[in-house]
Amino acid sequence: MRQPRLSTCALPQEERGIRFSKPTRRVFGMERNALTSMPMNWFQERENARRSHFYEIWENSVPQVFQDVPTYYRKGNIVASLGVWEIWVWQFVRSIILNPGDHVLDVAAGTNDLGLRLLKKQPDIHVTAVDRSRDMQRQGQVLAKRNQVRIESVIHDAHELPFPDNSFDVVTLQAASRHLQLDKVFPEIYRVLKPNGRFYHCDMLRPTHRIVEWLYLRFLKISVALTAAAFGSSAAARNCGTYFSDAIHHFYTPDELSAVLGLCGFSKIHCRKSVWGGMVGFHAARKVVAESPSSGG
């Protein structure tokens, strides 16, 4: 099965399985329940806008940052978030359902922090990590050996996953989607999932409440700058404080991301928010493929 036909996915809420915590919250001039039937061009326009703002940064600056941070990536996130990072990751891992023997793909796996936690939770799964940063994955393999576990490492761009259709029972994506083109990555994740496969996503999102967003983005600029200084980061990392806050400002709210997942073919979409206004969101979705009609009549 190739990529889903995105234009066919704007189905009513009860058919898509999309759940929102409140029925009528206005987001960018739209009521939240209207997001369940957003047209495909809404998503495409948002992605085009994100590309126009950040494509050069994604291609040049972000890779430079990930050459610098592998050895202190986890510690840096803990410091920048004042310790809340560990709580978010713990909540995310707890939400992921794993079965013995599952084949799990961790997209934009970085230093394999999530893969290591999943193997600790369910030791008899097979984890494949894909990331375009050789430096991050090199550190990830060091950590895997230190923990005496095996994680297959694939160095490749997440926008074109180098795996056959229907390959994985579970796909995860944590703390990376802000740096990715979702109109390319999400259909690829859908493609490589097995029928009824499960996709789990966690990232810092745009808060629903504007006052929270204003405070949050200003805190983020300061915390990234201080963290970069504390760890002696490269100039590329020190200069990315503004980008990290701008990327969230132009990103999706938790409920908008639920709509995006629906447009990309996913079903049974569940969203849980952490912290005020959805600063962090946890999404779970399924690849539900309709069975072919029986030829027996």
VOLO-27585 format. One record per residue (C-alpha): residue in one letter; x, y, z. Coordinates in Angstrom, 3 decimals, decimal comma. Each point is the difference from the previous one (the first is absolute). Last residue first. Layout:
BEGIN
type; X; Y; Z
a; X; Y; Z
...
***
This chain:
BEGIN
type; X; Y; Z
g; -21,348; -12,740; -1,340
g; 3,012; -2,317; -0,130
s; 2,303; 2,698; -1,339
s; 0,220; 1,509; 3,441
p; 0,347; 3,764; -0,037
s; 3,609; 1,127; 0,582
e; 0,747; 0,939; 3,595
a; 0,269; 3,671; 0,834
v; 3,456; 1,033; 1,178
v; 0,321; 1,583; 3,421
k; 3,389; 1,590; 0,511
r; -0,365; 1,066; 3,602
a; 0,592; 3,178; 1,996
a; 1,447; 1,109; 3,345
h; 0,853; 3,605; 0,746
f; 1,709; 1,526; 3,027
g; 0,179; 3,793; 0,139
v; 2,346; 2,411; 1,734
m; -0,736; 3,695; 0,406
g; -3,657; -1,058; -0,060
g; -1,525; 3,053; 1,637
w; 1,689; -0,526; 3,322
v; 2,001; -3,190; 0,533
s; -0,664; -3,326; -1,686
k; -2,621; -0,630; -2,633
r; -1,459; -3,328; -1,058
c; -1,105; -0,687; -3,550
h; -1,582; -3,146; -1,398
i; -0,380; -0,825; -3,676
k; -1,903; -3,163; -0,837
s; 0,884; 0,455; -3,686
f; 3,013; 1,144; -1,997
g; -0,123; 0,914; -3,680
c; 2,103; 3,143; -0,203
l; -3,028; 2,280; 0,327
g; -0,841; -1,689; 3,286
l; 3,495; 0,573; 1,298
v; -0,287; 3,672; -0,939
a; -3,293; 0,295; 1,886
s; 1,636; -1,375; 3,145
l; 2,837; 2,470; -0,569
e; -2,538; 2,817; -0,010
d; -1,306; -1,244; 3,327
p; 3,452; 0,042; 1,597
t; 0,796; 3,467; -1,399
y; 2,110; 0,006; -3,138
f; 3,312; 1,661; -0,899
h; 0,791; 3,575; -1,055
h; 0,492; 1,248; 3,567
i; 1,790; -3,247; 0,848
a; 2,576; 0,512; -2,750
d; 0,394; 3,650; 1,026
s; 0,964; -1,050; 3,539
f; 2,614; -2,479; -1,212
y; 1,260; 2,423; -2,666
t; 0,579; 2,805; 2,501
g; 2,167; -2,227; 2,175
c; 1,898; -1,366; -2,991
n; 3,014; 2,313; 0,122
r; 1,651; -1,743; 2,939
a; -0,327; -3,374; -1,736
a; 1,652; 1,255; -3,188
a; 2,701; 1,808; 2,000
s; 0,952; -3,283; 1,633
s; -1,106; -0,922; 3,494
g; 2,036; 0,599; 3,143
f; -2,391; -1,997; 2,165
a; -1,078; 2,913; 2,216
a; -0,074; 2,461; -2,920
a; -2,298; -2,216; -2,064
t; -2,222; -0,515; 3,051
l; -0,218; 3,743; 0,639
a; -0,965; 0,739; -3,610
v; -2,530; -2,811; -0,135
s; -1,539; 1,109; 3,317
i; -0,309; 3,654; -1,053
k; -1,630; -0,671; -3,356
l; -2,286; -2,638; 1,538
f; -1,178; 2,322; 2,765
r; -1,028; 2,508; -2,643
l; -1,838; -2,658; -1,943
y; -1,854; -1,260; 3,077
l; -1,117; 3,402; 1,238
w; -1,530; 0,947; -3,354
e; -1,470; -3,482; -0,509
v; -1,612; 0,027; 3,437
i; -1,541; 3,380; -0,792
r; -1,207; -1,322; -3,362
h; -1,747; -3,071; 1,402
t; 0,061; -3,054; -2,271
p; 3,696; -0,602; 0,524
r; 2,061; -0,693; -3,140
l; 1,500; -3,451; 0,351
m; 3,005; -1,568; 1,729
d; 0,055; -3,549; -1,229
c; -1,340; -3,507; 0,456
h; -1,227; -2,393; -2,658
y; -1,056; -3,645; 0,125
f; -1,020; -1,944; -3,106
r; -1,613; -3,437; 0,285
g; -0,359; -2,666; -2,686
n; -3,480; -1,233; -0,918
p; 1,346; -0,858; -3,481
k; 3,815; 0,102; 0,247
l; 1,631; 3,404; 0,217
v; 2,471; 0,882; -2,755
r; -2,527; 2,015; -2,023
y; -1,491; 1,910; 2,929
i; 3,480; 1,120; 1,066
e; 0,661; 1,173; -3,555
p; -3,315; 1,865; -0,077
f; 1,003; 1,710; 3,287
v; 3,482; 0,989; -1,207
k; -0,852; 1,731; -3,288
d; -2,877; 2,309; 0,967
l; 1,721; 0,254; 3,384
q; 3,068; 1,797; -1,280
l; 2,326; -0,407; 2,982
h; 1,698; 2,153; 2,651
r; -3,105; 0,422; 2,167
s; -0,517; -3,756; -0,392
a; 3,087; -0,788; 2,069
a; -0,843; -0,343; 3,687
q; -1,181; -3,618; -0,248
l; -1,122; -2,086; -2,947
t; -0,976; -3,625; 0,528
v; -1,041; -2,727; -2,443
v; -1,540; -3,301; 1,125
d; -0,808; -3,267; -1,777
f; 2,512; 0,691; -2,762
s; 0,569; -1,073; -3,619
n; -3,270; 0,680; -1,845
d; 1,618; 1,602; -3,049
p; 3,719; -0,593; -0,438
f; 2,612; 2,061; 1,866
p; 2,342; 2,820; -1,018
l; -2,148; 2,803; 1,493
e; -0,157; 3,001; -2,293
h; -0,659; 3,093; 2,129
a; 1,852; -1,626; 2,891
d; 3,358; 0,561; -1,719
h; 2,312; -2,950; 0,531
i; 2,615; -1,466; 2,311
v; -1,430; -3,345; 1,120
s; 0,962; -1,397; 3,408
e; -1,261; -3,341; 1,274
i; -0,365; 0,129; 3,761
r; 1,532; -2,857; 1,980
v; 0,184; 0,033; 3,783
q; 2,876; -0,211; 2,476
n; -0,735; 3,361; 1,675
r; 3,501; 1,270; -0,811
k; -0,357; -1,466; -3,468
a; -3,229; 1,963; -0,543
l; 1,570; 3,170; 1,397
v; 2,941; -0,199; -2,406
q; -2,441; -0,737; -2,809
g; -1,938; 3,165; 0,820
q; 3,221; 2,015; 0,018
r; 0,647; -1,116; -3,569
q; -3,669; 0,654; -0,759
m; 0,299; 3,647; 1,009
d; 3,189; 0,452; -2,019
r; -1,396; -1,734; -3,082
s; -2,903; 2,425; -0,040
r; -2,538; -1,123; -2,609
d; -1,916; -2,077; 2,520
v; -1,638; -3,417; -0,093
a; -0,001; -2,312; 3,013
t; -1,221; -3,585; -0,281
v; -1,204; -1,736; 3,150
h; -0,919; -3,695; 0,242
i; -2,137; -0,895; 3,023
d; 0,753; -2,564; 2,695
p; 1,163; 2,407; 2,718
q; -3,352; 1,785; 0,479
k; 0,321; 2,984; 2,383
k; 3,794; -0,001; -0,011
l; -0,061; -0,369; -3,761
l; -2,373; 2,971; -0,224
r; 2,291; 2,125; 2,179
l; 2,997; -0,803; -2,165
g; -1,939; 0,851; -3,162
l; -1,066; 3,340; 1,472
d; 3,540; 1,105; 0,840
n; 1,348; -1,301; -3,299
t; 2,439; 2,930; -0,421
g; -2,097; 1,663; -2,713
a; -2,883; -2,270; -0,972
a; -1,353; 2,180; -2,792
v; -2,512; -2,826; -0,554
d; -0,025; -2,882; 2,506
l; -1,202; -3,100; -1,846
v; -1,312; -2,863; 2,122
h; -0,364; -3,641; -1,031
d; -2,147; -1,638; 2,654
g; 1,171; -3,372; 1,313
p; -1,816; 0,233; 3,305
n; -2,669; 2,724; -0,118
l; 0,516; 3,708; 0,641
i; -2,544; 2,689; 0,844
i; 1,527; 3,468; 0,304
s; -1,620; 2,293; 2,611
r; 2,599; -0,734; 2,708
v; 2,778; 0,958; -2,374
f; -1,646; 3,387; -0,572
q; -0,578; 0,701; 3,696
w; 3,615; -0,873; 0,805
v; 1,188; 2,266; -2,832
w; -2,083; 2,902; 1,296
i; 1,161; -0,511; 3,586
e; 3,635; -0,129; -1,094
w; -0,373; 3,254; -1,927
v; -1,453; 1,788; 3,052
g; 3,445; 0,373; 1,559
l; 0,312; 3,746; -0,417
s; -0,872; -0,381; -3,695
a; 3,373; 1,305; -1,245
v; 1,879; -2,021; 2,650
i; -1,735; -3,273; -0,811
n; 0,341; 0,563; -3,730
g; 3,715; 0,705; 0,391
k; 0,503; -3,126; 2,095
r; -1,637; -2,108; -2,714
y; 2,032; 1,543; -2,817
y; 3,324; 0,164; 1,857
t; 2,168; -2,321; -2,112
p; -2,100; 0,488; -3,153
v; -0,022; 3,850; 0,017
d; 2,523; 1,270; -2,570
q; -0,714; -1,885; -3,203
f; -3,694; 0,375; 0,738
v; 0,324; 3,786; -0,086
q; 1,708; -0,137; -3,394
p; -2,879; -2,103; -1,369
v; -2,433; 2,674; 1,270
s; 1,875; 2,880; -1,660
n; 0,202; -1,266; -3,597
e; -3,017; -1,842; -1,407
w; -2,513; 0,768; 2,715
i; 1,192; 3,624; 0,190
e; -0,299; 0,407; -3,765
y; -3,502; -1,482; 0,054
f; -1,189; 2,100; 2,949
h; -2,355; 2,816; -0,970
s; -1,017; -1,018; -3,527
r; -0,237; -3,623; 1,093
r; -2,309; 0,880; 2,906
a; -2,238; 1,990; -2,357
n; -0,152; -2,902; -2,449
e; -0,926; -2,310; 2,878
r; -2,821; 2,299; 1,097
e; -1,259; 0,350; -3,561
q; 0,030; -3,764; -0,468
f; -1,959; -0,575; 3,213
w; -2,698; 2,518; -0,926
n; 0,033; -1,342; -3,592
m; -1,030; -3,435; 1,291
p; -3,299; 1,294; 1,274
m; -0,713; 0,050; 3,747
s; -2,745; -2,412; 0,978
t; 0,995; -0,860; 3,579
l; 1,229; 3,561; 0,496
a; -3,576; 1,244; 0,085
n; -0,372; -1,455; 3,517
r; 2,675; 2,433; 1,168
e; -1,854; 3,060; -1,222
m; 1,948; 2,004; -2,536
g; 1,309; 3,584; 0,267
f; 3,606; -1,090; 0,596
v; -1,192; -2,494; 2,644
r; -3,365; 0,485; 1,703
r; -0,825; -2,608; 2,635
t; -3,295; -1,788; -0,526
p; -0,276; -3,640; 0,974
k; 2,579; -0,412; 2,766
s; 2,538; -2,833; 0,476
f; 0,087; -0,905; -3,659
r; -0,317; -3,491; -1,421
i; 0,565; -1,052; -3,593
g; -1,356; -3,503; -0,703
r; -0,190; 0,725; -3,739
e; -3,579; -1,209; -0,371
e; -1,382; 1,796; 3,076
q; 1,829; 3,185; -0,969
p; -1,413; 0,211; -3,520
l; 2,442; -0,778; -2,820
a; 2,705; 2,251; -1,471
c; 2,208; -2,891; -1,107
t; -0,680; -0,252; -3,723
s; 2,357; 2,791; -1,095
l; 3,008; -1,736; 1,524
r; -0,059; -2,997; -2,282
p; 2,115; -2,318; 2,097
q; 3,632; -0,688; -0,965
r; 0,689; -3,353; -1,622
m; -1,346; -3,373; 0,936
***
